[in-house]
Amino acid sequence: MIGSRRLPAKSLDWAPDLWRRLDVTVRDLPLALLLAVSSFLPGFYGHGTQIGEIANRPFDAVGGLVVLLECLPLAVRRRWPTVCAALVMVGFAADQLRGYHLAAGTALPIALISAGAHAERHRRRFLIVASVLYPVFAVALNRAGAQEDVEEYVTFYLALGLAWGAGSWLRSTRAAEAERRLRVAEATRTAERTRIARELHDVVTHHVTAMVVQTEAARYLLAAPDRLDATLSAVTDTGRRAITDLRHLLDLLNPDHGTGTGTGAEGRAPSAGDLGALVEQTRSAGQPVEFKQVGEAPVAAGSAESVAYRVVQEALTNVLKYAHGSQVEVEVRYGATEITVEVGNDGSGSRAAAVGGGGRGLVGLGERVAALGGEFGADPRPGGGFVVRARIPSGTAS
């Protein structure tokens, strides 16, 4: 006994994609052919739409042409919807006037729905012309022996109008969905631009501030070559870190980002695990920093780690700008569901020369922390200095 062989599901995955890539006329042709073939079957003779009491006429060559005129235009019902509807209406009129009453008459509501859904031009003109010609069709049908009441013609006209209205509703729904997708795409682009702008602010402001402070200090070390060399090496290291961070941001703009063809580990987003290097960099700029870490970073901290790093980075940047030389305490606590950050200084330092700021860093940090459901505060200390606090939920890898 020969068993049946079942094809793997993946072997047929190409079929839907191939179908969608075909021209819309090719995709609409099967419906037109199916309806045409059905109309040629003897069992469907005289069982189609019938208006009035015109006797059924035997199927002949003219009937075959009527079938083709009613059905084949459906192949262009989305490419040329008004042309399709006009041809189908002519075929339907011939079908009724000659008394064939073919199954092909089903093409009329399909054509009207398609015209209502896909017609972009001459919609009002088409409706006016069709409405004007309908009474002419009704009079001709009555003269041919239909003997139908006016109410019946009005009911049929309303049914045709309902088909057009259904297509128009589909069109408006499709347009509303397209508009919604555009709004979502624009909101996504705006959010991404805002995020990248914040990252650029953090990277450029911190690293450039550290380099400015270190360069300013180098002026006074000309008489101490060893210390001067160490300071210039710190400037170089800071510049390299800035380049690495900027490369990471540029990688985010790369179309291949996230596909495995972009930058590697050095292009990852900063995390709380990088705080030690950040503190050392700040110390190399001549800023005393006391760093304390309590607990271990959660395995699935997600965006919380990056935000915690940015909070510390922005706070240290502001100390370098406005309180250079003051004593700074950095404390990061890892809890089961949150990360708590506190960065404070005693206010005893001095403002660095030639370093400005627009105050947007703290505002951006507050928005980032709030986006994760946390709390953020930046306030002066009663005894002098400034303190930045943040509580960042870390339960999910958002």
C-alpha positions as CSV (number, residue, x, y, z in Angstrom):
1,M,0.0,0.0,0.0
2,I,1.4,3.3,-1.0
3,G,0.9,6.0,1.7
4,S,0.1,9.6,0.9
5,R,2.9,12.1,1.2
6,R,2.2,15.3,3.0
7,L,4.1,18.4,1.8
8,P,5.8,20.5,4.5
9,A,3.8,23.6,5.3
10,K,6.8,25.8,4.4
11,S,6.9,24.4,0.9
12,L,3.6,26.3,0.1
13,D,4.5,29.6,1.8
14,W,5.4,31.1,-1.6
15,A,1.9,30.7,-3.0
16,P,0.2,33.7,-1.2
17,D,3.1,36.0,-1.9
18,L,3.1,35.0,-5.6
19,W,-0.7,35.6,-5.8
20,R,-0.3,39.1,-4.2
21,R,2.4,40.0,-6.7
22,L,0.2,39.2,-9.7
23,D,-1.5,42.0,-11.5
24,V,-4.9,42.9,-10.1
25,T,-6.6,42.0,-13.4
26,V,-5.2,38.5,-13.3
27,R,-6.4,38.1,-9.7
28,D,-9.9,39.2,-10.7
29,L,-10.1,37.1,-13.8
30,P,-11.0,33.8,-12.1
31,L,-14.2,35.3,-10.6
32,A,-15.3,36.5,-14.1
33,L,-14.5,33.1,-15.7
34,L,-16.3,31.2,-12.9
35,L,-19.5,33.2,-13.3
36,A,-19.3,33.0,-17.1
37,V,-18.9,29.2,-17.0
38,S,-21.7,28.8,-14.5
39,S,-24.0,30.8,-16.8
40,F,-23.3,28.4,-19.7
41,L,-24.5,25.4,-17.7
42,P,-28.0,24.3,-18.8
43,G,-29.1,23.9,-15.2
44,F,-28.8,27.7,-14.7
45,Y,-30.9,28.7,-17.7
46,G,-33.7,31.0,-16.8
47,H,-32.8,30.9,-13.0
48,G,-31.1,34.2,-12.8
49,T,-32.4,37.7,-11.9
50,Q,-35.7,38.4,-13.5
51,I,-37.6,41.8,-13.6
52,G,-41.2,41.5,-14.7
53,E,-43.0,38.8,-16.5
54,I,-41.1,38.5,-19.7
55,A,-41.1,34.9,-20.8
56,N,-37.8,33.0,-20.8
57,R,-36.1,32.9,-24.2
58,P,-34.1,29.8,-25.2
59,F,-30.3,30.2,-25.0
60,D,-28.8,31.1,-28.3
61,A,-25.6,32.8,-29.7
62,V,-26.8,36.2,-28.7
63,G,-27.3,34.9,-25.2
64,G,-23.6,33.7,-25.2
65,L,-22.5,37.2,-26.1
66,V,-24.7,38.6,-23.3
67,V,-23.0,36.3,-20.8
68,L,-19.6,37.4,-21.9
69,L,-20.6,41.1,-21.8
70,E,-21.9,40.7,-18.2
71,C,-19.1,38.5,-16.8
72,L,-15.8,39.3,-18.5
73,P,-15.7,43.0,-17.4
74,L,-15.4,41.8,-13.8
75,A,-11.7,41.1,-14.6
76,V,-11.2,44.9,-14.6
77,R,-13.5,45.7,-11.7
78,R,-10.7,47.1,-9.7
79,R,-8.5,48.5,-12.5
80,W,-11.3,50.3,-14.3
81,P,-14.3,50.0,-12.0
82,T,-16.7,52.5,-13.7
83,V,-16.0,51.0,-17.1
84,C,-16.7,47.5,-15.7
85,A,-19.9,48.7,-14.1
86,A,-21.1,50.4,-17.3
87,L,-20.4,47.2,-19.5
88,V,-22.1,44.9,-17.0
89,M,-25.2,47.2,-16.8
90,V,-25.5,47.1,-20.6
91,G,-25.2,43.3,-20.6
92,F,-27.8,43.1,-17.8
93,A,-30.2,45.3,-19.7
94,A,-29.8,43.1,-22.8
95,D,-30.3,40.0,-20.6
96,Q,-33.6,41.3,-19.2
97,L,-34.9,42.8,-22.4
98,R,-34.4,39.6,-24.4
99,G,-35.7,37.4,-21.6
100,Y,-32.6,35.2,-21.0
101,H,-32.6,35.7,-17.2
102,L,-29.1,34.3,-16.9
103,A,-27.1,33.6,-13.8
104,A,-24.6,36.1,-15.2
105,G,-27.0,38.8,-13.8
106,T,-25.2,38.3,-10.5
107,A,-22.3,40.3,-12.0
108,L,-24.4,43.5,-11.6
109,P,-24.2,43.9,-7.8
110,I,-20.6,42.7,-7.8
111,A,-19.7,45.4,-10.4
112,L,-21.6,48.1,-8.4
113,I,-19.9,47.2,-5.1
114,S,-16.5,47.3,-6.9
115,A,-17.3,50.6,-8.5
116,G,-18.4,52.1,-5.2
117,A,-15.2,50.7,-3.5
118,H,-12.6,51.4,-6.1
119,A,-13.7,54.2,-8.4
120,E,-11.6,57.4,-7.8
121,R,-12.8,59.6,-10.6
122,H,-16.2,60.5,-12.1
123,R,-18.2,58.9,-9.3
124,R,-20.9,61.5,-9.2
125,R,-21.1,61.7,-13.0
126,F,-21.5,57.9,-13.1
127,L,-24.3,57.9,-10.6
128,I,-26.2,60.7,-12.4
129,V,-25.9,59.0,-15.8
130,A,-27.0,55.6,-14.4
131,S,-29.9,57.2,-12.5
132,V,-31.1,59.0,-15.7
133,L,-30.9,55.9,-17.8
134,Y,-32.7,53.6,-15.3
135,P,-36.2,55.0,-16.1
136,V,-35.4,54.5,-19.8
137,F,-34.5,50.9,-19.1
138,A,-37.8,50.5,-17.0
139,V,-39.9,51.9,-19.8
140,A,-38.2,49.7,-22.4
141,L,-38.7,46.7,-20.2
142,N,-42.4,47.4,-19.7
143,R,-42.9,47.8,-23.5
144,A,-41.2,44.4,-23.9
145,G,-43.9,42.9,-21.7
146,A,-42.5,43.0,-18.2
147,Q,-45.7,44.6,-16.8
148,E,-44.0,45.6,-13.6
149,D,-45.3,48.2,-11.1
150,V,-43.4,51.4,-10.4
151,E,-42.9,50.3,-6.8
152,E,-41.0,47.2,-8.0
153,Y,-38.7,49.3,-10.2
154,V,-38.1,51.7,-7.3
155,T,-37.3,48.7,-5.0
156,F,-34.8,47.3,-7.5
157,Y,-33.2,50.7,-8.0
158,L,-32.8,51.0,-4.2
159,A,-31.2,47.5,-4.1
160,L,-28.7,48.6,-6.7
161,G,-28.1,51.8,-4.7
162,L,-27.5,49.6,-1.6
163,A,-24.8,47.7,-3.5
164,W,-23.1,50.9,-4.5
165,G,-23.4,52.2,-0.9
166,A,-21.8,49.0,0.4
167,G,-18.8,49.6,-1.9
168,S,-18.6,53.2,-0.8
169,W,-18.6,52.2,2.8
170,L,-15.7,49.8,2.1
171,R,-13.9,52.6,0.4
172,S,-14.3,55.0,3.3
173,T,-13.2,52.2,5.7
174,R,-10.1,51.5,3.7
175,A,-9.3,55.2,3.5
176,A,-9.7,55.6,7.3
177,E,-7.4,52.6,7.9
178,A,-4.8,54.1,5.5
179,E,-5.0,57.4,7.3
180,R,-4.7,55.7,10.7
181,R,-1.6,53.8,9.5
182,L,-0.1,57.0,8.3
183,R,-0.7,58.6,11.7
184,V,0.8,55.7,13.4
185,A,3.8,55.7,11.1
186,E,4.3,59.4,11.6
187,A,4.0,59.1,15.4
188,T,6.5,56.2,15.3
189,R,9.0,58.3,13.2
190,T,8.5,61.3,15.6
191,A,9.1,59.1,18.7
192,E,12.2,57.6,17.1
193,R,13.6,61.1,16.1
194,T,13.0,62.2,19.7
195,R,14.7,59.2,21.1
196,I,17.7,59.6,18.9
197,A,17.8,63.4,19.6
198,R,17.9,62.6,23.3
199,E,20.7,60.0,22.9
200,L,22.7,62.5,20.8
201,H,22.2,65.1,23.6
202,D,23.4,62.7,26.2
203,V,26.4,61.5,24.2
204,V,27.6,64.8,22.9
205,T,26.9,66.9,26.0
206,H,28.6,64.5,28.4
207,H,31.7,63.6,26.3
208,V,32.3,67.1,25.0
209,T,31.8,68.6,28.5
210,A,34.4,66.2,29.9
211,M,36.8,67.0,27.0
212,V,36.4,70.8,27.5
213,V,37.0,70.4,31.3
214,Q,40.0,68.2,30.7
215,T,41.4,70.6,28.1
216,E,41.0,73.6,30.3
217,A,42.9,71.7,33.1
218,A,45.7,70.9,30.6
219,R,46.5,74.6,30.3
220,Y,47.8,74.6,33.9
221,L,49.8,71.4,33.6
222,L,52.4,72.6,31.1
223,A,55.0,72.6,33.8
224,A,54.2,69.0,34.8
225,P,54.7,66.8,31.7
226,D,53.6,63.5,33.4
227,R,50.2,65.0,34.5
228,L,49.8,66.7,31.2
229,D,50.3,63.5,29.3
230,A,47.7,61.7,31.6
231,T,45.2,64.5,31.0
232,L,45.7,64.5,27.2
233,S,45.3,60.7,27.3
234,A,42.0,61.1,29.2
235,V,40.9,63.6,26.5
236,T,41.8,61.0,23.8
237,D,39.9,58.2,25.6
238,T,36.8,60.5,26.0
239,G,36.9,61.2,22.3
240,R,37.1,57.6,21.5
241,R,34.1,56.8,23.7
242,A,32.2,59.6,22.0
243,I,32.9,58.1,18.6
244,T,31.8,54.7,19.8
245,D,28.5,56.0,21.1
246,L,27.9,58.0,18.0
247,R,28.6,55.0,15.9
248,H,25.9,53.2,17.9
249,L,23.4,56.0,17.2
250,L,24.3,56.0,13.5
251,D,23.8,52.2,13.5
252,L,20.2,52.8,14.6
253,L,19.7,54.8,11.4
254,N,21.2,52.0,9.3
255,P,18.5,50.1,7.3
256,D,20.4,46.9,8.3
257,H,20.1,47.6,12.0
258,G,18.7,44.6,13.8
259,T,19.4,42.2,10.9
260,G,22.7,40.9,12.1
261,T,24.7,42.9,9.5
262,G,25.2,46.1,11.6
263,T,27.7,46.8,14.3
264,G,28.5,44.2,16.9
265,A,28.8,44.3,20.7
266,E,30.5,47.7,20.7
267,G,27.4,49.2,19.2
268,R,25.0,48.1,22.0
269,A,23.1,50.6,24.1
270,P,24.8,51.5,27.4
271,S,23.6,49.8,30.5
272,A,24.0,50.1,34.2
273,G,26.9,47.7,34.0
274,D,28.9,50.4,32.2
275,L,28.6,52.8,35.2
276,G,32.1,52.0,36.4
277,A,33.7,53.2,33.2
278,L,31.5,56.3,33.3
279,V,32.6,57.2,36.8
280,E,36.2,56.6,35.9
281,Q,35.9,58.9,32.9
282,T,34.4,61.6,35.1
283,R,37.2,61.2,37.7
284,S,39.8,61.6,34.9
285,A,38.2,65.0,34.2
286,G,39.3,66.0,37.8
287,Q,35.9,65.4,39.3
288,P,35.9,63.6,42.7
289,V,33.2,60.9,42.5
290,E,32.2,58.4,45.2
291,F,30.4,55.4,43.6
292,K,28.3,52.9,45.5
293,Q,26.4,50.0,44.0
294,V,23.9,48.0,46.0
295,G,22.6,44.6,44.8
296,E,22.9,43.0,41.4
297,A,21.4,44.1,38.1
298,P,18.2,42.1,37.2
299,V,18.6,39.7,34.3
300,A,15.6,41.2,32.4
301,A,16.0,44.8,33.3
302,G,15.6,45.9,29.6
303,S,15.4,49.6,29.0
304,A,15.6,50.3,32.7
305,E,19.4,49.8,32.7
306,S,19.9,52.1,29.8
307,V,17.8,54.8,31.4
308,A,19.6,54.4,34.7
309,Y,22.9,54.9,32.9
310,R,21.6,58.0,31.2
311,V,20.4,59.4,34.5
312,V,23.9,59.1,36.1
313,Q,25.5,60.4,32.9
314,E,23.4,63.5,32.7
315,A,23.8,64.2,36.4
316,L,27.6,63.9,36.2
317,T,27.6,66.1,33.1
318,N,25.7,68.8,35.0
319,V,28.2,68.6,37.9
320,L,31.1,69.0,35.4
321,K,29.3,72.0,33.9
322,Y,28.1,73.8,37.0
323,A,29.9,72.4,40.1
324,H,33.2,71.2,38.8
325,G,35.4,70.0,41.7
326,S,32.6,69.5,44.2
327,Q,32.3,66.1,45.9
328,V,29.8,63.9,44.2
329,E,28.1,60.7,45.5
330,V,26.5,58.2,43.1
331,E,24.4,55.5,44.5
332,V,22.7,52.8,42.4
333,R,20.4,50.3,44.1
334,Y,19.1,47.2,42.3
335,G,15.8,45.8,43.6
336,A,13.8,42.9,42.5
337,T,11.5,45.1,40.3
338,E,13.2,48.5,40.1
339,I,16.4,50.4,39.9
340,T,16.9,53.4,42.2
341,V,19.5,56.0,41.2
342,E,20.6,59.0,43.4
343,V,23.4,61.4,42.3
344,G,24.2,64.4,44.5
345,N,26.9,67.0,45.1
346,D,27.7,69.4,47.9
347,G,27.8,72.5,45.7
348,S,31.3,73.5,46.5
349,G,32.7,73.5,43.0
350,S,32.8,76.1,40.3
351,R,31.2,76.6,36.9
352,A,33.3,75.3,34.0
353,A,34.2,77.9,31.4
354,A,32.8,77.9,27.9
355,V,30.2,75.2,28.7
356,G,26.6,76.0,28.1
357,G,23.4,74.1,28.2
358,G,19.7,74.5,27.5
359,G,18.3,72.5,30.4
360,R,16.7,69.9,28.0
361,G,18.7,67.0,29.4
362,L,16.8,66.7,32.7
363,V,13.5,67.2,31.0
364,G,14.3,64.4,28.6
365,L,15.3,62.2,31.5
366,G,12.1,62.8,33.3
367,E,10.1,61.8,30.1
368,R,12.2,58.6,29.7
369,V,11.7,57.6,33.3
370,A,8.0,58.4,33.1
371,A,7.6,56.3,29.9
372,L,8.7,53.3,31.9
373,G,6.3,54.1,34.8
374,G,9.0,55.4,37.1
375,E,9.6,58.6,39.1
376,F,12.2,61.3,38.5
377,G,13.2,64.4,40.5
378,A,16.0,67.0,40.4
379,D,16.1,69.4,43.3
380,P,18.5,71.6,45.2
381,R,19.8,70.3,48.6
382,P,18.9,72.3,51.7
383,G,22.6,72.6,52.7
384,G,23.8,73.4,49.2
385,G,24.4,71.4,46.1
386,F,22.0,69.5,43.9
387,V,20.5,66.0,43.9
388,V,19.0,63.9,41.1
389,R,16.8,60.9,42.0
390,A,15.1,58.3,39.8
391,R,13.1,55.2,40.5
392,I,12.9,53.0,37.4
393,P,10.8,49.8,37.2
394,S,12.8,47.0,35.8
395,G,10.4,44.1,35.8
396,T,10.0,43.8,32.0
397,A,12.4,44.0,29.1
398,S,10.6,46.9,27.4
